[in-house]
């Protein structure tokens, strides 16, 4: 999107500078032509109209640049809470992984199932948050019964202590996720404002540049008109900014394997216009 905004700024600069440079000359020539049918044709009025067109194009473009900058700044604000979110999520995954390994060694699959940790957490910060919430509930549930699988090995795991280890990092993750969600809402607002400004810029530019182009053509300033002609593909830019399409290559002769086209009788759609009936 930054390139689209940059292209629109360049296009506005070209048109506005052309109006400032050539507007007075075009206004004078237009007044001379118009006085042939209306002696009251006012050169100053035409010049003022052209200047107002330029100012309107500039104002809409400045609004686009401002809203685009505000949106980019809002996106950059997301960096800190996203980094905090990712750090907390990573810490929780590491801790849960170690806990699962210990629980499996002490209590086996039954212990993992009883504590809701039989399967590892799914990817994503939201998934690890939900997983840890359930794990803490299970770890602090006095009704959960854990039986060691090997009396000769480790026979206990401090579930309450494990829950206390998880809680502060979970709180950190939840705070970061809330901050990221709030930033996302702000980003949506600045995005809507930017897109509205883009639409207004394109409409104003297309109409204003087209009007100035026709004024230039009206008085015979063809070079100026060609320079400010708006694009037919991207209305906020100039025709000269359009990418050049490569012409399709043509075979020197039709392939011998090609199926001949059936002859269409004269008078029907698709018939050769000068085909001989005989």
N, C-alpha and C positions, 0 to 999 in steps of 0.2 A: 504493500500500500504506500510505503514511503516514496517509491518511484512514481506512482501515479500522482501523488501530491506534488512532487518535484516537477513533473512534466506540466502540471497545471500552473504552477508558479511561473515557469519559463514561458508558457503560452501567454499568460496574462501580461507578463513583462513586455513581450514582443508587441502585443496589440496596444497596450497603453502607451508605450514609447512611440509607436507609429502614429497614434492619434496626436500625441503632443508635438511630434515633429512635422507631420504632414497635414494635421487637421486644419490649420489656418489656410493653407494653400487649397485644400479640397473645398473648404467653406467658400473661399473667394471664387473659385471656378464654378461651384454649384450656384452661387448667387448670380453670376453672370448669365448662366444658362437659364435660370428661372426668371430672370428679368425680361426675357424675351416674351414671356406670357404674363408676367406679373411684375410691374415696375417697383413694387414695394418689397420685393424679395430682400431679406436682410442678411447680409454676410455675417454680422456679429451674432445673430440668433442661431444660424447654422453652426458656427464655430462653438458657441456655448453648448449646443446640443451634443456635438461630438465630444466635447470635454466632459460633459455629464455622463456620457456612455463610458468613457474611460474611467472616470471616478467610481462608477457603479461596479465595473468589472474588478477594479482594484479592491474595493471594499469587500466584495464577496470573496475574493481570493484571500484577503487578509484574515477574514473570518475562518476560512478553511484552514489556513496555516495555524491559527491560534487553537482551534479545536483539535487539530492533529497533534500539536505539541502537548496539549493537555492530556490527550489519550495516551501518548507515549510516556509521559511522566507518570501517569497512573499505573501503567503496566510495569514501569521500573520500580514502583513502590511495593510490588508484590514480591520482590526478590527476598527481602529479609524474612517475612513470615513463611515463605515457601522453603527457605533454607532451614528454618527452625523446625518446620513440619517434617522435612525429610530426615533431619538429624534425629528427632525424637522417634520417628517411625523406625529408623535403622537401629537405634538403641534398644527399642522394645523387641524387635525381631531377634537381635542377638541374645537378649536376656531370655526370651521365651525359648529359643533354641537350646540354650544351656539347661534351662529348667526341664524341658522335655527329655533331654538326654539323661539327666539325673533321675527324674521320676521313672523313666523307663527302666533304668538300671536297678532301682530300688523296688518298684511296685509292678513293673511290667506293663503290658498292654492294658490290663484291667485298671491300673492306676491312672494311666493317661486318659482312659475313657471316663473314669469317675470324675476327673478334673476338667473334662471338656477339652483335652489337648491331644486326642488320639490322632487327629490330622494336623499338619502344620498350617499356619495362617495363610490365607490367600494373598496375592500381591496387592499393593496399594495401601495408602495410609488409613483410609476408612476401614479397610478390612482388618488391619492390625489393631485399630482402636476397638472395634466390636469384639475381636478375639480376646484382647486383654481384659475388657470389661467382664466378659463371661468367666475368664480365668480367675480374676480376683474374687468374683462371687463364689466360685467353686472352692477356691483356696481358703476362704474364710467361712465356709459352710460347715458347722459342727456335725452335721448329719452324714457327711461324706466319710466313708470307711475305707482306709487304705491298708492293705496287707502286704508285707514284704515278701518277695518271692524267694529269697535266699537268706536263711538265717545266718550263714557264714559271712555274708557280705554286709553292705550298708543296710540298716533296718529302719531308717527314718529320714524324713525330709520335712523341714520346718515350713509348713505351708503358710503360716501367719507371717513369718519373716519374708517369704517370697512375695506375698501380697504387698507388704510395705515397700519392698524394693520396686515393685511395678508402679505403684500409685503416683509418685512424683513425676515420673517420665510420661505416664499416661496423661496427667494434668497438663504437662507441657505440650504434648501432642494435641490435646483438645483445644488449648488456647491458640495454638498455631493454626489449626484447621478453622477455627472461628474467624481468625484474622484474615486468612486466605479467602474465606467465603465473603467477608465484608469487602475486601479489596476487589473481588470478582464483581460484586454488585456495582461498585463505583466504576469499574472498568466498563460495565455494560452501559452505564449512563454516559460516560465520555465517548464510547463508541457510537451510541445513537446520535449524540450531538455532532460528532465528526461526520457521520454518514449524511445527516441532514444538511450540514454545511457543504459537503461535497456535491450533493444534488443541486442545491441552490447555486453553487459556483458554476456547475456545468450548464444549467439552464440559462443563467445570466450571460455566461461567456458565449454560448452558442448564439444567442439572440443579439447580443451587443456586437460581437465580432462580425457576424453576418451582416448586420446593419451598416457597420463601418465599411465592410468590404463592398457593399453595393453603392455606397456613397462614392467610394474611390472609383469604381467602375463607371458610375454615372458621369464622372468628370474626365474619364480617360486615363486615370492613374492605375494602369493595369498591374504594374510591378508591385505597388503598394497593396492592391487588392489580393494578388496571389500570395503575398507574404502573410496576410492576416486571415486567409480563408480557413475557417474552422474544419476540423476533421469530421468526416461523415461516419466514422466508426466509433470514435471516443469524443463525445461532444465537449469535453473540457479542454481539449488540446487542439493543435493546429494540424492542417492537412500535411504539412511538411514533416510532422513528427510521426506520421504513420509508417509502420514498417513496410519495406518494399517487398512485395510478393514475387517470388521467382516464377517466371513463365514456365508452364509445363512443356516438357520436351515433346517434339513431334517426330514420329517415324518418317523417314524419307519416303517409304512406300508401304502400302498396306501389306500385312502378313498374308502369305498364301493360304494360311490355315483359317483365315477369318471367314465367317459365314457371310455371304453377300446379302445386302439389305434388299428386301423385296421392293419392287417398283410400286410407287403410290400413284394412282391415277390423278391427272391434273384436276384441280378444283377441290381436292381433299386436303385436310391438314397434313403437312409434312411433305407435300409434293414439291419437286424442284420447280421454282417459279418460271423458268424459261425452257422447260423440258419439251422437246419436240414430240408431238403425238404420233408421228409416223415412225 
